[in-house]
Amino acid sequence: MKPFLHSLGVPSTVEVLDIRIGKPPLPPKLIPGPDLSNCPHTVIKVGLLSTTELWIIDTAGCQYGFQEVLVPFNKYIADKAGQVVGEPTIYNWTETKDLDYFSTLPSMNKSRAQKQDREVERKARLHFADFVDRHVSADILDGSVSEFDNKLDSLVDRLKIHMLSFGGSQNGTRA
């Protein structure tokens, strides 16, 4: 899988970053599973090569009560009282890399429910990736602001329909 911004032709750096969240609005819980209060939270850090801008993409922040998915890096660290854990690594993940890793951890495989939840998550991610592969292309960035807004609105509508089709087809087939 090629990183999304690169596939759109946007010169950028994309890295995986682990952050310890200091001020979560909600304590994360994994049911059934281990206490996650000391577990680092993984986000994606994006730097645009044409500017000094740095951004955080936090697709799983909702487990902490975070609503924003795309946040300027400095704002994210300040608002969350975040501490970077270790060095960033180059983003080369597939849609299910973390799930593949979790399947190797004894603490994440104590119950059948954990395994079933992971399998549903895997299928949902692959269903979403199928949508991206089929419907998101570099031309989404072409045109005026209003043209982009129209393309984005259309994309969101089609995505909602596509993801709703997953609810009825959790047997692993792509709709």
Helices and strands as residue ranges (DSSP letters): H 4-7, E 12-20, E 41-48, E 54-57, G 61-64, E 70-72, H 73-80, E 83-90, H 97-102, G 106-108, H 112-135, G 138-141, H 145-167
